[in-house]
Amino acid sequence: MNTVYFDPGGAARVITPAGNVVQGNWTAAGGQLCLQTGTGRECWPYNAAFRAGQQVTLVSSCQVASRWTPLSTNPVQASGGERG
């Protein structure tokens, strides 16, 4: 099981079970979460924001199913919205 950190600004870190750190980049656009490392690029479709502790199974662009369990997520930024 790998641990993936999606850092601000698009930087990513993948920590392997052996403790090795693989640097990469991530993007999220058009309903796709993509992770690019030195060994390649893989994207997963998603329909909603991740929620801490709620496991989801996603099938990647490489046709590999993987389970994602967010340990934490960033707070949603208020957009100001309507006043009334």
C-alpha positions as CSV (number, residue, x, y, z in Angstrom):
1,M,0.0,0.0,0.0
2,N,1.4,3.4,-1.0
3,T,0.7,6.7,0.8
4,V,0.2,9.6,-1.6
5,Y,0.4,13.2,-0.5
6,F,-1.2,15.8,-2.7
7,D,0.7,19.0,-1.7
8,P,-0.4,22.5,-2.5
9,G,0.6,23.8,-5.9
10,G,0.5,20.5,-7.7
11,A,3.4,18.7,-6.0
12,A,2.9,15.1,-5.0
13,R,4.8,12.6,-2.9
14,V,4.3,8.8,-3.0
15,I,5.7,6.9,0.0
16,T,6.2,3.2,-0.7
17,P,5.8,0.4,1.9
18,A,9.6,0.3,2.1
19,G,9.7,4.0,2.9
20,N,11.0,5.2,-0.4
21,V,9.8,8.6,-1.5
22,V,8.8,9.2,-5.2
23,Q,8.3,12.8,-6.2
24,G,5.7,13.7,-8.8
25,N,3.0,16.2,-9.7
26,W,-0.8,16.0,-9.6
27,T,-3.6,17.7,-11.5
28,A,-7.4,17.6,-11.2
29,A,-9.5,18.8,-14.1
30,G,-12.4,17.5,-16.2
31,G,-13.4,14.9,-13.6
32,Q,-9.9,13.3,-13.7
33,L,-7.3,13.2,-10.9
34,C,-3.9,12.6,-12.5
35,L,-0.6,11.7,-11.0
36,Q,2.6,12.1,-12.9
37,T,5.9,10.6,-11.7
38,G,9.2,9.9,-13.4
39,T,7.8,6.5,-14.4
40,G,4.6,7.6,-16.1
41,R,1.2,9.2,-15.8
42,E,-2.0,7.7,-14.4
43,C,-5.5,9.3,-14.1
44,W,-8.6,8.3,-12.1
45,P,-12.1,9.5,-12.8
46,Y,-14.0,10.9,-9.9
47,N,-17.4,12.4,-9.4
48,A,-17.1,14.1,-6.1
49,A,-14.5,15.5,-3.7
50,F,-12.8,13.0,-1.4
51,R,-14.1,12.8,2.2
52,A,-11.7,11.9,5.1
53,G,-12.1,8.3,6.1
54,Q,-14.5,7.3,3.2
55,Q,-12.9,4.7,1.0
56,V,-13.6,4.7,-2.7
57,T,-12.5,2.3,-5.5
58,L,-11.4,3.9,-8.7
59,V,-10.3,2.4,-12.0
60,S,-7.4,4.2,-13.6
61,S,-6.6,5.1,-17.2
62,C,-4.3,2.0,-17.0
63,Q,-7.3,-0.1,-16.2
64,V,-6.1,-0.8,-12.7
65,A,-8.6,-0.7,-9.8
66,S,-7.3,0.9,-6.6
67,R,-8.8,1.7,-3.3
68,W,-8.3,5.3,-2.0
69,T,-8.9,6.2,1.7
70,P,-8.2,9.8,2.4
71,L,-6.8,10.3,5.9
72,S,-7.6,14.0,5.8
73,T,-8.7,16.6,3.3
74,N,-8.3,20.4,3.0
75,P,-11.2,22.5,4.2
76,V,-13.6,23.8,1.5
77,Q,-13.1,27.5,0.9
78,A,-16.2,29.6,1.2
79,S,-17.1,31.3,-2.1
80,G,-19.0,34.2,-0.6
81,G,-22.3,33.1,-2.1
82,E,-25.5,35.1,-2.2
83,R,-26.7,37.3,0.5
84,G,-30.3,37.7,1.3
